[in-house]
Amino acid sequence: MNFSSLITYDRPYLYEWIITHTYKMILEIIDFYIVYSFIIPRFFIKRSNRKFFLITFFYLIFYSFIFAFSLNYLEIILHLIDNYQLFTSYYLVAIYSILLYFFLGGFFRLAMDGYINQQQKTLLEKQNVKSELSLLKSQINPHFLFNTLNTIHSFVKRDPDKAAHSIIKLSGIMRFILSNTNHEKIPLDKEINYLDDYITLETFRLGNPDFVSFIVKGHPDDISIPPMLLIPFVENAFKHGEIKTPLPGIKIILDVTNPKLINFTVENVVSAIGNQNNVQNPGGIGLENVMRRLQLIYPDKYHLTITNKDKQFIVHLSINLL
């Protein structure tokens, strides 16, 4: 019986119709939540395929019978019909309704679990980025600080002005690390100043201010990048570079002529020992961290090439900022 038939035959069955359809809706909601809360998470998601099909088969048979019998009995009580009709239209309605809400319950459970898993994955990735940045930060401080302090100590007596200049540069680096590494992105100008301070201190340590050529093309205004994204490439050049080489020993070019595209290139001559290490593990932990960060922050928007040939180690990074 349906609502249109009640109107057509003008019978006073409106309340009975509401009761039966409300009861039918309750049975369908129960079916939905049994599938959503029990069958799918307990058997399907846990990959218990055999148990899942057995449970599903017996559940559909049992619940279809309960559905059809109770709905049929309710309509008898409400005097909508005179006798049982379990294995006719009632059972077909029961099977249709149960299958419909079975699939709806399964779909929503899988969709919800997929959404939650994606959210957890995204959160974990963000936590990993922060952890990697903290690791990178801890890697920079001890070795670089130790070498720089030794250099400053050597300047104190023989070149006080250079010692004072080194202290100013070092304080700028430490201020940058403490103030900016917790931010997701910083102005590119700050990253450039940090690179410049770092390069200055390293060239002081090597005793040759012309050892590095650092060129910035274009205007970095209004461009932001994750902090300390570029420094691992420069660190790597100093770590594995050959000191006794025609100047400049390290060439660095940051090209932001196109404000929507960053091109960063670092080129250095690799020492004999450094070349052997780089063949096995080009770049070490620092570059591995920055590559993971690039994948997480700029998925499908960056291109990184690392070339190690004929003692020339060249890193080129291109980032699409759109």
Backbone as a ProteinNet text record, in pm:
[ID]
protein_1_A
[PRIMARY]
MNFSSLITYDRPYLYEWIITHTYKMILEIIDFYIVYSFIIPRFFIKRSNRKFFLITFFYLIFYSFIFAFSLNYLEIILHLIDNYQLFTSYYLVAIYSILLYFFLGGFFRLAMDGYINQQQKTLLEKQNVKSELSLLKSQINPHFLFNTLNTIHSFVKRDPDKAAHSIIKLSGIMRFILSNTNHEKIPLDKEINYLDDYITLETFRLGNPDFVSFIVKGHPDDISIPPMLLIPFVENAFKHGEIKTPLPGIKIILDVTNPKLINFTVENVVSAIGNQNNVQNPGGIGLENVMRRLQLIYPDKYHLTITNKDKQFIVHLSINLL
[TERTIARY]
85.3	0	88.7	51.1	127.7	37	99.4	23.4	-72.3	-31.9	-118.2	-245.8	-234.4	-354.6	-448.9	-394.5	-480	-560.1	-499.6	-569.1	-674	-634.9	-724.9	-852.7	-835.8	-952.6	-1018.1	-956.9	-1013.8	-1045.6	-949.5	-969.2	-897.4	-948.2	-888.6	-769.4	-669.2	-553.3	-425	-440.2	-321.6	-230.6	-287.6	-205.9	-141.5	-215.3	-159.1	-42.2	-59.6	47.2	172	152	264.4	335	258.8	318	400.3	344.4	416.5	542.8	534.9	651.9	756.7	712.3	808.9	880.3	804.1	863.7	962	921.4	1008.5	1137.6	1126.5	1244.8	1336.5	1277.2	1357.6	1435.2	1369.8	1438.3	1553.2	1531.4	1636.3	1754.5	1723.6	1830.3	1910.9	1841.2	1911.3	2003.5	1951.8	2032.4	2157.1	2138.7	2249.2	2356.7	2316.7	2414.4	2477.3	2407.1	2470.2	2584.6	2558.8	2662	2774.2	2736.3	2833	2922	2862.4	2935.9	2994.2	2941.9	2985.6	3043.2	2962.3	3003.5	3124.2	3118.1	3228.5	3357.3	3356.3	3483.8	3536.4	3445.4	3488	3540.7	3484.2	3520.2	3579.1	3518.8	3565.5	3697	3704	3824.6	3941.7	3916.3	4023.8	4061.3	4003.5	4038.2	4004.3	3897.7	3850.3	3746.5	3792.5	3701.9	3603.6	3654.1	3566.5	3458.2	3499.5	3401.7	3304.8	3356.6	3271.1	3158.6	3191	3087.9	2989.4	3038.7	2948.4	2855.2	2911.5	2830.1	2728	2772.1	2682.5	2568.2	2600.6	2497.5	2390.6	2434.3	2337.2	2265.4	2335.2	2271.5	2158.9	2184.7	2081.8	1959.2	1981	1868.3	1788.7	1861	1795.5	1723.3	1793.8	1733.2	1620.1	1629.1	1519.7	1393.8	1411.3	1296.2	1235.6	1322.1	1274.1	1202.5	1261.7	1205.6	1066.9	1059.2	932.5	827	866.1	770.1	714.5	800.8	754.8	671.3	708.4	630.8	494.7	493.5	369.1	277.5	337.9	260.5	204.5	282.8	235.7	115.9	117.4	4.6	-120	-99.8	-214	-275.1	-188.8	-237.5	-313.6	-263.2	-327.7	-445.8	-477.9	-592.3	-577.5	-451.5	-428.8	-437.9	-406.4	-422	-481	-524.4	-594.5	-509	-403.7	-324.5	-178.1	-96.5	47	75.7	171	213.1	365.7	430.3	575.6	653.7	621.4	705.6	652.8	580.8	536.6	601.8	522.4	576.1	654.3	616.7	684.8	832.2	857.5	995.7	1079	1016.6	1088.3	1121.3	1023.8	1048.1	1158.7	1155.2	1256.1	1395.4	1408.8	1539.4	1590.7	1501.4	1541.2	1591	1511.2	1546.4	1675.8	1690.1	1808.9	1933.7	1925.2	2041.2	2078.8	1976.6	2003.3	2078.5	2028.4	2092.3	2218.7	2230.6	2355.4	2468.9	2441.8	2543.5	2567.8	2461.9	2479.5	2566.3	2537.4	2616.7	2762.1	2785.1	2921.4	2993.5	2922.9	2983.8	3024.1	2932.6	2962.7	3072.6	3076.5	3182.6	3319.1	3326.7	3454	3495.7	3395.9	3426.9	3475.6	3409.7	3449.5	3587.8	3612.7	3744.6	3852.7	3821.6	3917.8	3948.8	3844.4	3864.8	3948.7	3916.2	3991.1	4136.1	4157.1	4294.5	4373.2	4306.9	4374.2	4409.8	4315.8	4343.7	4460.3	4461.8	4570.9	4702.5	4697.2	4818.4	4872.2	4779.1	4820.2	4882.1	4817.8	4870.3	5007.5	5021.6	5149.7	5257	5220.6	5316.8	5362.4	5266.5	5303.4	5395.7	5365	5450.7	5589.5	5593.7	5723	5804.3	5734.7	5804.2	5867.2	5789.2	5842.4	5958	5944.3	6051.5	6177.4	6160	6275.6	6343.4	6261	6318.2	6395.9	6341.1	6411.2	6541	6536.4	6657	6761.1	6715.6	6806.5	6867.7	6783.9	6831.3	6937	6914.4	7010.5	7139.3	7128.1	7247.8	7334.7	7270.7	7345.7	7421.7	7356.3	7413.2	7549	7562.5	7687.5	7811.6	7811.4	7931.8	7964.1	7862.3	7884.3	7927.3	7860	7893.4	8036.3	8073.4	8208.6	8314.3	8296.3	8393.2	8399.8	8282.7	8278.7	8345.4	8320.1	8382.8	8534.7	8581.3	8725.9	8783.6	8707.7	8753.4	8758.1	8652.6	8648.3	8763.1	8788.7	8898.3	9032.1	9050	9175.9	9186.8	9070.6	9071	9090.4	9060.9	9054.5	9181.8	9298	9424.3	9478.1	9470.4	9534.6	9445.3	9313.4	9223.7	9094.7	9097.2	8980.6	8857.3	8878.5	8763.2	8690.1	8765.1	8702.9	8635.8	8694.3	8632.9	8499.1	8495.6	8370.2	8265.8	8310.8	8219.4	8164.4	8249.3	8206.7	8102.8	8123.1	8027.2	7890.8	7892.2	7765.9	7694	7770.2	7709.8	7655.7	7732.4	7689.1	7562.8	7556.8	7436.4	7315.4	7337	7227.3	7176.2	7268.4	7229.6	7151.9	7202.2	7134.8	6996.9	6987.4	6857.7	6760.1	6808.6	6723.7	6672.6	6762	6724.9	6621.1	6641.6	6551.3	6416.7	6416.6	6295.1	6209.9	6268.8	6196.8	6170.5	6243.5	6230.3	6097.7	6022.4	5891.1	5779.6	5811.3	5710.8	5703	5582.8	5567.3	5639.4	5627.7	5695.3	5745.7	5852.5	5911.1	5939.7	5956.9	5993.6	6127.3	6134.9	6257	6376.8	6352.2	6461	6534.9	6459	6520.7	6607.2	6558.4	6636.3	6765	6756	6874.7	6976.5	6928.8	7019.8	7086.6	7009.2	7065	7173.8	7147.7	7247.2	7372.4	7351.4	7464.4	7551	7486.8	7562.8	7639.7	7573	7636.7	7758.2	7740	7849.2	7965.8	7934.7	8040.3	8124.7	8059	8133.2	8216.2	8162.6	8236.9	8358	8342.5	8456.8	8562	8516.8	8613.4	8695.3	8624.9	8692.6	8793.8	8756.5	8847.2	8956.5	8936.9	9037.1	9035.4	8923.1	8915.5	8773.4	8751.4	8616.4	8565.4	8655.2	8614.8	8585.4	8587.4	8567.7	8426.5	8328.8	8188.4	8135.7	8067.1	7994.2	7844.4	7780.3	7637.7	7565.2	7483.4	7412.1	7262.2	7193.6	7047.1	6994.1	6913.2	6854.8	6705.8	6660	6519.5	6495.1	6368.5	6328.2	6257.4	6319.2	6258.9	6146.8	6110.8	6002.6	5872.2	5795.8	5662.2	5666.3	5782.1	5793	5824.9	5754.9	5777.6	5809.5	5897.6	5932.7	5947.5	5946	5971.1	6111.7	6128.9	6261.6	6363	6485.7	6598.6	6578	6507	6485.3	6606.3	6679.4	6789.5	6925.8	6937.5	7067.9	7132.5	7057.2	7124.7	7208	7163.3	7238.8	7372.2	7369.2	7491.4	7584.5	7527.3	7607	7677.2	7602.8	7657.4	7776.6	7768.5	7877	8003.5	7986.8	8103.2	8157.4	8067.7	8109.1	8189.8	8146.9	8210.4	8293	8300	8369.6	8521.5	8585.7	8732	8776.6	8865.2	8912.1	9011.1	9103.2	9206.6	9153	9083.5	9023.2	9017.8	9016	9003.9	8879	8892.9	8781.4	8678.8	8553.4	8498.3	8482.4	8510.2	8497.9	8353.6	8266.4	8122.8	8046.6	7957	7874.2	7728.2	7665.7	7526.5	7447.4	7337.8	7251.2	7107	7045.6	6903.6	6831.8	6750	6682.8	6532.6	6486.5	6342.2	6295.3	6352.8	6311.1	6162.1	6115.2	5971.5	5922.1	5838.4	5796.5	5714.4	5672.7	5595.1	5681.3	5813.4	5902.9	6036.2	6081.7	6212.5	6307	6422.2	6527.4	6651.9	6699.3	6813.8	6916.9	7038.9	7145	7268.8	7325.4	7451.5	7547	7666.3	7765	7899.2	7962.4	8094	8177.5	8308.7	8401	8412.8	8395	8396	8537.3	8576.8	8707.6	8706.7	8825.9	8836	8758.9	8774.9	8703.3	8555.7	8523.2	8382.3	8311.8	8384.6	8324.6	8286.9	8372.7	8342.1	8219.1	8209.1	8093.4	7965.6	7973.9	7853.1	7801.3	7891.1	7844.7	7752.9	7788.6	7708.1	7584.9	7604.5	7496.1	7500.2	7450.2	7461.2	7387.4	7463.5	7399.8	7387.3	7380.6	7371	7234	7231.6	7104.7	7038.3	7118.4	7061.4	6976.9	7028.9	6953.2	6836.6	6849	6736.8	6620.6	6651.9	6547.9	6479	6559.3	6500.3	6417.7	6457.3	6377.7	6243.8	6242.3	6114.9	6027	6087.9	6010.6	5951.5	6028.3	5978.4	5858.6	5867	5758.4	5631.1	5647.4	5531.3	5473.2	5558.9	5512.4	5475.3	5552.1	5527.9	5507.4	5410.3	5390.8	5355.5	5428.7	5406.3	5430.7	5497.4	5523.2	5672.2	5755.2	5898.5	5971.4	6091.7	6177.3	6319.3	6376.8	6510.3	6599.6	6709.6	6807.4	6941.9	7006.9	7139.2	7233.1	7334.1	7428.7	7566.5	7628.7	7762.8	7847.5	7919.5	7993.7	8123.2	8230.7	8362.5	8399.8	8378.4	8409.9	8324.9	8223	8130.9	8001.2	7969.1	7844.6	7749.5	7639.2	7546.2	7406.7	7349.6	7212.8	7128	7018.6	6926.7	6786.5	6728.7	6594.7	6504.6	6391.6	6291.9	6159.6	6101.2	5975	5871.6	5757.4	5645.8	5561.7	5550.8	5481.4	5332	5281.5	5138.2	5059.7
-118.7	0	123.4	226.4	349.2	469.8	587.2	707.8	746.6	724.7	760.2	677.9	550.3	464.9	511.7	563	614.5	734.9	820.9	938.3	897	800	755.8	694.5	608.3	537.5	608.8	725	807.9	726.4	646.5	566.1	630.5	616.1	680.5	601.4	579.1	497.8	581.5	713.6	798	765.5	756.3	729.3	591.6	493.7	360.6	360.9	437.7	449.1	512.7	617.2	684	588.1	512	418	310.2	251.3	143.6	194.7	311.8	365	414.7	464.1	501.9	378.6	271.1	146.5	89.9	96.1	49.8	131.1	262.1	348.2	314	282.7	244.6	116.6	18.2	-107	-80.5	11.5	44.2	116	203.8	273.4	175.2	79.6	-24.1	-104.8	-139.9	-213	-132.2	-2.5	85.1	84.4	100.1	110.1	-23.6	-134.3	-265.1	-284.1	-247.2	-258.3	-157.7	-32.6	75.8	52.7	6.5	-0.1	-137.3	-242.9	-377.3	-458.1	-481.7	-576	-525.4	-402	-349	-334.5	-265.1	-250.8	-380.6	-472.6	-594.9	-699.8	-704.9	-813.7	-766.3	-662.6	-621	-545.1	-444	-362	-443.1	-540	-623.4	-737.8	-736.9	-833.1	-978.5	-994.2	-1130.2	-1166.2	-1193.1	-1208.5	-1323.5	-1437.9	-1553.8	-1528	-1474.2	-1443.2	-1335.2	-1238.8	-1130.2	-1183.1	-1270.4	-1322.6	-1413.5	-1492.8	-1578.2	-1495.4	-1399.8	-1313.6	-1236.7	-1183.2	-1106.5	-1193.4	-1315.1	-1406.1	-1437.4	-1481.1	-1517.1	-1393.5	-1282.4	-1159.5	-1118	-1120.1	-1079.4	-1169.5	-1300.2	-1393.3	-1368.9	-1362	-1347.5	-1213.8	-1105.5	-973.9	-951	-1010.4	-999.2	-1065	-1181.2	-1249.5	-1165.4	-1112.3	-1027	-904.6	-845.5	-726.3	-756.4	-861.3	-894.5	-938.3	-1025.9	-1078	-966.4	-881.7	-777.6	-672.3	-638.1	-540.7	-598.2	-724.9	-792.9	-800.9	-835.1	-849	-713	-606	-472.8	-432.5	-462.8	-425	-507.8	-631.2	-710.6	-646.1	-604.1	-539	-411.3	-336.7	-210.8	-233.1	-360.6	-396.8	-342.9	-334.8	-296.8	-417.8	-535.5	-661	-763.8	-878.6	-978	-1097.9	-1128.8	-1248.1	-1226.2	-1327.6	-1319.1	-1332.1	-1248.6	-1252.1	-1244.9	-1322.4	-1311.9	-1333	-1436	-1475.6	-1423.3	-1314.1	-1247.6	-1109.7	-1007.1	-872.5	-824.9	-870	-822.8	-864.4	-985.7	-1032.2	-962.1	-932.9	-859.5	-717.6	-653.1	-519.1	-523.7	-628.2	-641.9	-658.2	-745.6	-767.8	-640.7	-571	-447.7	-343.6	-321.8	-220.6	-255.7	-381.9	-423.1	-412.3	-455.8	-445.2	-299.6	-214.3	-73.1	-10.9	-32.9	28.2	-46.1	-170.8	-243.6	-176.7	-149	-86.1	59.5	127.9	264.7	268.6	176.8	170.1	137.6	42.4	6.7	120.2	188.5	299	412.1	451	561.2	524.3	397.2	357.3	363.2	310.1	312.3	454.4	537.5	676.1	751.2	728.8	795.3	749.9	619.7	568.4	623.1	630.8	685.5	830.9	908	1048.8	1063.7	985.2	992.3	951.1	844.9	800.5	905.7	973.7	1079	1195.9	1230.8	1338.8	1302.6	1177.3	1133.1	1131.4	1089.5	1087	1228.2	1322.5	1461	1518.1	1488.3	1536.5	1476.7	1346.5	1280.5	1339.1	1369.4	1428	1565.2	1644.4	1775.5	1761.2	1662.1	1638.3	1593.8	1512.3	1466.7	1583.3	1676.5	1794.3	1873.3	1892.8	1966.9	1891.5	1758.9	1678.7	1684.9	1678.2	1684.5	1820.6	1926.4	2059	2072.7	2016.5	2019.6	1940.1	1826.2	1745.5	1822.3	1887.1	1966.4	2079	2141.2	2249.9	2200.9	2084	2029.8	1986.2	1946.3	1907.4	2028.4	2141.6	2260.2	2318	2332.5	2407.4	2356.9	2228.6	2187.4	2201.7	2143.3	2144	2283.9	2348.4	2481.1	2578.8	2572.1	2661.3	2636.8	2509.4	2474.5	2531.4	2510.9	2559.7	2712.3	2776.1	2921.9	2983.1	2927.3	2978.9	2963.1	2853.2	2835.6	2942.5	2970.1	3073	3209.5	3242.8	3371.4	3381.3	3270.7	3269.1	3300	3247.3	3271.9	3416	3484.1	3621.8	3724.1	3683.3	3779.3	3862.2	3798.5	3870	3927.9	3851.2	3896.7	3983.4	3974.3	4056.3	4083.1	4173.5	4199.9	4244.6	4323.6	4369.1	4251.4	4157.8	4039.6	3953	3945.9	3870.8	3932.6	4066.7	4135.4	4114.1	4122.5	4100.9	3956.9	3861	3721.7	3701.9	3768.9	3757	3813.1	3925.4	3983.4	3887.7	3826.6	3731.2	3609.3	3559.8	3443	3473.7	3592.8	3629.2	3638.5	3685.5	3690.2	3551.4	3456.6	3318.1	3257.7	3277.7	3221	3284.1	3414.4	3482.2	3425	3400.2	3343.1	3205.5	3120.9	2984.9	2986.1	3072	3076.5	3140.2	3234.1	3311.6	3258	3184.9	3153.7	3006.5	2917.7	2776.4	2715.2	2783.1	2731	2778.4	2864.8	2913.9	2821.2	2810.7	2727.6	2789.8	2921.2	2990.2	3125.2	3171	3300.7	3374.4	3508.6	3581.6	3531.8	3524.3	3476	3564.5	3693.3	3784.3	3735.6	3685.8	3637.3	3514.6	3426.9	3307.5	3346.6	3447.4	3495.1	3554.7	3635.5	3694.4	3586.3	3482.5	3371.1	3299.6	3274.5	3211.5	3297.6	3427.5	3518.5	3518.2	3520.6	3516	3385.2	3276.9	3145.2	3137.6	3184.6	3181.3	3268.5	3385.9	3476.2	3409.6	3344.5	3278.7	3162.4	3088.3	2974.8	3021.7	3131.4	3182	3243	3299	3344.4	3226.1	3115.4	2995.7	2943	2948.1	2900.2	3001.3	3125.6	3227.8	3284.8	3271.1	3321.2	3370.9	3502.6	3556.5	3536.2	3504.2	3484.6	3338.2	3253.5	3110.8	3079.5	3164.8	3140.5	3255.1	3220.3	3317.2	3297.5	3396.2	3387.8	3498.7	3461.2	3556.6	3539.2	3650.1	3650.7	3727.7	3661.4	3724.4	3750	3865.8	3898.3	3967	3974.2	4043.4	3944.2	3911.4	3813.5	3869.2	3996.1	4055.4	3978.4	3967.5	3904.7	3755.1	3692.9	3548	3485.2	3378.2	3309.7	3163	3108	2966	2910.4	2779.4	2720.2	2755.6	2783.1	2821.6	2709.2	2748.2	2655.9	2548.2	2582.9	2487	2479.3	2589.1	2595.5	2567.8	2589.7	2579.8	2441.2	2327.9	2197.9	2182.6	2244.4	2233.6	2308.5	2424.5	2502.8	2432.5	2382.3	2305.8	2188.6	2119.4	2002.6	2040	2158	2203.4	2231	2292.4	2317.9	2187.3	2097.4	1973.1	1883.7	1873.1	1779.8	1849.8	1983.6	2056.3	2050.6	2065.1	2070.8	2214.1	2231.6	2365.9	2418.5	2333	2373.8	2356.2	2458.2	2453.3	2594.2	2612.8	2747.5	2818.4	2945.7	3022.9	3056.4	3064.8	3031.1	2879.9	2831.2	2687.9	2643	2735.7	2705.7	2816.3	2776.6	2873	2852.9	2959.1	2953.7	3059	3015.4	3108.9	3088.3	3194.2	3194.1	3284.9	3224.3	3297.9	3305.6	3428.1	3450.4	3558	3554.5	3648.4	3634.5	3509.8	3482.1	3467.3	3559.5	3554.6	3431.8	3355.9	3235.2	3109.4	3129.3	3014.9	3044.6	2950.1	2961.2	2861.7	2910.5	2823.8	2844.6	2736.7	2745.1	2641.9	2689.1	2600.9	2616.3	2503.5	2502	2408.7	2460.4	2380.9	2388.9	2274.4	2273	2157.7	2171.2	2064.2	1973	1843	1747.1	1696.2	1689.6	1632.8	1483.9	1422.5	1279.1	1195.9	1226.2	1151.6	1182.9	1311.8	1350.3	1288.7	1275.7	1215.9	1071.7	996.6	857.2	847.5	934.7	931.9	966.5	1064.3	1108.3	1007.8	924.5	820.4	724	694.1	601.3	669.6	792.8	861.2	1010	1049.3	1188.5	1282.9	1363.8	1466.3	1432.5	1306	1268.4	1297.3	1299.3	1313.9	1446.9	1556.5	1688.3	1695.2	1642.9	1646.7	1549.6	1438.5	1346.2	1413.9	1489.4	1561	1665.4	1741.5	1847.7	1789.4	1673.9	1609.9	1562.2	1510.5	1469.4	1591.3	1700.3	1822	1875.7	1871.9	1918.5	1836.2	1705.2	1617.5	1645	1678.7	1704.1	1843.5	1943	2081.4	2118.4	2068.6	2102.3	1976.2	1893	1771.5	1806.2	1745.5	1766.2	1910.3	1990.3	2129.3	2163	2062.2	2088.9	1986.8	2025.8	1935	1949.7	1840.1	1841.4	1745.6	1797.9	1713.4	1726.9	1613.2	1609.8	1536	1606.3	1549.4	1541.1	1425.1	1404.6	1338.2	1421.9	1369.5	1448.3	1374.9	1436.2	1538.2	1497.9	1580.3	1707.2	1718.8	1831.6	1785	1846.8	1813.1	1930.8	1907.5	2015.5	1979.5	2069.8	2054.1	2165.5	2125.9	2226.4	2199	2300.2	2289.2	2392.1	2345.8	2433.6	2413.3	2522	2515.7	2604.9	2545	2620	2670.9	2801.7	2859.9	2877.4	2842.9	2855.8	2751
0	0	0	-76.7	-80.9	-64.6	-52.1	-20.8	-132.5	-257.4	-369.9	-370.4	-329.1	-324.6	-215.6	-106.3	0.7	-47.1	-124.9	-177.2	-279.3	-363.4	-470.7	-415.7	-313.3	-262.2	-144	-104.3	0.8	125.2	172.3	292.1	410.4	527.6	646.7	699	611.1	649.1	660.7	672.9	674.2	793.2	912.3	1030.5	1024.4	974.5	959.3	859.6	753.4	652.6	714.1	793.7	859.1	954.7	1030.4	1126.6	1055.7	951.7	882.2	813.9	753.9	685.4	784.9	898.8	1002.7	1055.8	1077.5	1125.5	1022.4	894.3	786.8	782.9	804.6	804.6	922.1	1037.3	1154.2	1125.8	1062.4	1027.2	930.1	835.6	739.2	806.3	901.2	974.4	1058.6	1121.5	1199.6	1107.8	990.3	891.4	855.4	830.4	794.8	902.9	1029	1136.8	1173.2	1152.3	1172.5	1073.5	948.7	845.1	871.4	901	919.2	1041.2	1152.3	1278.7	1310.1	1247	1286.4	1169.9	1067.3	962.5	884	835.7	754.6	836	951.9	1025.6	1084.5	1122.8	1191.1	1094.2	974.8	884.1	750.3	689.6	557.6	565.9	653.4	663.7	714.7	802.4	855.9	762.5	641.2	536.6	574.3	654.4	684.7	578.3	457.4	343.4	360.7	406.8	420.9	524.8	639.6	743.8	696.5	622	574.9	486.7	391.1	301.6	375.9	470	547.8	634.6	706.8	792.7	709.9	596	509.2	458.6	414.7	361.5	465.9	584.2	688.6	743.2	749.4	797.6	704.1	572.2	476.5	482.9	495.7	504.4	633.5	746.5	876.4	887.5	850.9	868.4	768.6	651.3	554.4	609.5	673.6	732.5	845.7	935	1044.3	989.5	887.7	824.6	768.3	687.4	621.4	722.6	817.2	915	1002.8	1057.4	1149.4	1077.3	953.8	878.1	840.1	801.2	768	890.6	1005.4	1130	1172.6	1156.4	1193	1109.6	980.6	895.1	926.6	975.5	1021	1145.1	1238.8	1361	1328.1	1229.5	1190.2	1096.1	1067.9	982.9	840.3	796.6	657.1	565.5	617.9	545.4	640.9	586.5	667.9	705	628.1	657.9	619.3	652.5	625	475.5	429.6	289.7	281.8	369.6	387.2	258.5	185.8	73.4	-59.8	-51.8	-175.5	-181.1	-189.8	-206.5	-84.7	34.5	155	157	117.1	119.7	11.5	-100.9	-205.8	-159.4	-93.5	-38.7	65.5	150.1	255.4	196.1	96.5	33.7	-32.9	-103.7	-171.9	-71	36.5	135.7	208.1	245.2	320.1	233.9	109.1	20	-4.5	-23.4	-47.4	69.5	190.7	308.1	349.5	309.5	331.7	252.6	124.2	40.9	82.7	124.4	171.9	297.5	391.1	513.5	484.5	392.7	356.4	287.2	196.5	123.8	218.2	306.2	397.3	496.2	538.7	631.1	562.9	442.7	370	334.7	295.9	263.2	386.6	501	623.9	669.4	662.8	701.9	608.8	479	384.5	413.9	448.2	481.3	608	711.1	836.8	815.2	738.1	710.7	635.4	540.9	466.2	556.3	648.6	742.5	833.6	880.6	967.1	891.1	765.8	683.2	662.2	633.7	614.1	740.3	856.4	984.3	1011.9	982.8	1005	914.8	790.6	698.1	746.9	798.6	851.3	972.1	1057.6	1173.1	1129.1	1022.1	970.9	916	848.3	795.5	909.7	1018	1132.6	1197.5	1205.4	1265.3	1180.8	1048.4	959.8	967.6	979.4	991.6	1121.7	1229.7	1358.4	1349.6	1280.1	1263	1182.6	1076.2	993.9	1076.1	1157.4	1243	1340.4	1400.8	1497	1428.2	1299	1225.6	1192	1164.8	1126	1244.6	1356.9	1468.2	1518	1557.2	1623.9	1536.5	1417.1	1334.1	1281.8	1230.1	1175.3	1285.5	1400.4	1510.8	1560.3	1571.4	1618.5	1522.7	1393	1294.5	1293.3	1302.7	1298.8	1420.4	1538.5	1660.6	1654.4	1598.6	1581.5	1488.3	1381.2	1287.4	1354.6	1429.2	1499.2	1599.2	1669	1766.4	1698.5	1578.9	1507.5	1459.1	1441.6	1394.6	1507.8	1631	1741.2	1752.4	1744.6	1761.4	1630.7	1521.8	1399.2	1310.1	1329.5	1246.9	1324.6	1423.4	1507.7	1429.2	1322.4	1243.4	1178.9	1125.4	1064.2	1170.2	1289.2	1399.1	1436.7	1447.3	1480.9	1371	1245.4	1133	1134.7	1168.4	1175.7	1285.2	1398.7	1509.4	1468.8	1395.2	1347.6	1253.1	1162.6	1069.2	1142.4	1241.1	1316.7	1396.7	1456.9	1532.7	1440.3	1315.8	1219.7	1185	1170.3	1140.9	1257	1378.7	1495.2	1514.1	1488.3	1498.7	1396	1277	1171.1	1212.6	1263.1	1301.4	1413.1	1512.2	1627.2	1593.1	1498.5	1472	1357.7	1264.8	1141.2	1115.8	1182.4	1146.8	1190.2	1276.8	1316.2	1223.6	1128.9	1035.1	913.2	858.9	738.9	620	604.1	494.7	543.8	480.7	513	383	388.2	266	210.5	81.5	17	50.1	73.5	111.1	235.8	333.8	457.7	431.1	344.6	310.1	238	152.6	79.7	177.2	272.4	371.7	455.5	487.4	564.7	484.7	357.1	270.8	259.1	246.4	232.4	359	476.6	602.5	614.2	578.5	586.7	493.1	370.6	271.9	318.5	373.9	421.6	528.9	625	732.7	680.8	586.3	532.3	449.9	378.2	301.3	394.1	507.8	608.6	658.7	683.6	735.4	633.7	505.3	400.4	368.3	411.8	387.6	248.7	177.6	40	12.1	15.9	-5.8	-148.7	-241	-380.6	-413.8	-310.5	-337	-386.1	-347.2	-383.4	-468	-574.7	-656.4	-630.7	-570.5	-537.4	-612.3	-708.9	-793.9	-776.6	-755.2	-747.9	-867.5	-948	-1066.9	-1042.7	-1084.7	-1066.9	-934.5	-896.1	-773.8	-681.3	-567.1	-476.3	-389.9	-410.7	-331.1	-352.6	-243.7	-246.7	-279.3	-266.7	-284.5	-148.6	-114.5	12.7	-12.6	70.1	61.1	202.4	217.9	350.1	398.8	527.3	577.5	564.7	535.2	526.9	421.3	315.4	207.3	115.3	100.7	5.1	67.8	197.9	262.7	251.9	253.8	243.9	117.8	6.6	-118.7	-107.2	-39.6	-21	77.3	185.9	283.3	216.2	132.1	63.9	-23.7	-88.5	-174.8	-93.9	23.3	109.2	167	202.4	267.5	174	49.1	-44.7	-152.5	-146.7	-252	-238.9	-351.5	-357.4	-331.5	-233.2	-198.5	-301.7	-344	-439.4	-580.9	-626	-758.8	-813.4	-945.2	-1001	-947.7	-917.9	-861.7	-970	-934.7	-803.4	-786.5	-664.7	-639.1	-628.3	-589.1	-579.3	-651	-740.3	-813.2	-771.8	-725.3	-680.2	-755.9	-818.2	-891.2	-845.2	-799.2	-763.7	-862.4	-946.4	-1054	-1025.5	-998.1	-978.1	-1076.3	-1196.3	-1300.5	-1326.6	-1329.4	-1335.4	-1191.7	-1142.4	-1001.4	-964.5	-1064.2	-1037.9	-1041.8	-1060.8	-1075.1	-1007.8	-925.3	-861.3	-926.6	-970.8	-1022.7	-937.1	-877.1	-786.4	-830.1	-856.3	-905.5	-818.2	-779.3	-704.6	-777.3	-807.8	-880	-808.3	-789.8	-726.1	-779.5	-763.7	-798.3	-676.4	-698.8	-588.4	-567.2	-439.5	-408.1	-435.3	-441.9	-473	-371.8	-243	-139.3	-144.1	-161.2	-167.7	-285.6	-398.8	-517.9	-493.9	-424	-393.5	-305.1	-205.9	-117.2	-190	-279.3	-346.9	-446.8	-500.3	-592.4	-518.6	-393.2	-315.4	-256.3	-212.2	-141.8	-175	-290.7	-332.9	-239.6	-168.3	-87.2	58.2	94.3	234.2	292.6	428.3	499.9	470	460.3	437.4	312.3	200.8	75.4	77.5	146.1	159	231.2	336.2	410.4	322.7	250.4	170.1	55.1	2.4	-103.4	-49.8	72.9	133.2	159	203.6	227.6	97.3	-8.2	-137.9	-182.3	-164	-205.6	-126.1	1.2	85.9	64.2	45	34.5	-108.7	-205.5	-346.2	-430.9	-398.1	-478.9	-623.6	-716.4	-860.5	-904.8	-820.7	-857.1	-852.6	-840.1	-836.2	-922.9	-962.3	-1039.3	-986.7	-940.6	-882.3	-958.8	-1008.8	-1077.4	-1006.7	-984.2	-921	-1016.1	-1062.6	-1158.2	-1094.8	-1105.6	-1049.6	-1158.5	-1233.3	-1348	-1366.8	-1388.7	-1414.4	-1306.3	-1180.8	-1063.4	-1052.3	-1135.9	-1127.5	-1062.8	-949.4	-879.8	-897.9	-968.4	-1002	-951.3	-874.1	-825.5	-886.3	-947.2	-1000.6	-947.9	-884	-827.5	-893.6	-944	-1002.1	-928.6	-880.9	-805.6	-872.9	-906.4	-961.7	-844.9	-829.5	-714.6	-737.4	-852.9	-879.7	-801.9
[MASK]
++++++++++++++++++++++++++++++++++++++++++++++++++++++++++++++++++++++++++++++++++++++++++++++++++++++++++++++++++++++++++++++++++++++++++++++++++++++++++++++++++++++++++++++++++++++++++++++++++++++++++++++++++++++++++++++++++++++++++++++++++++++++++++++++++++++++++++++++++++++++++++++++++++++++++++++++++++++++++++++++++

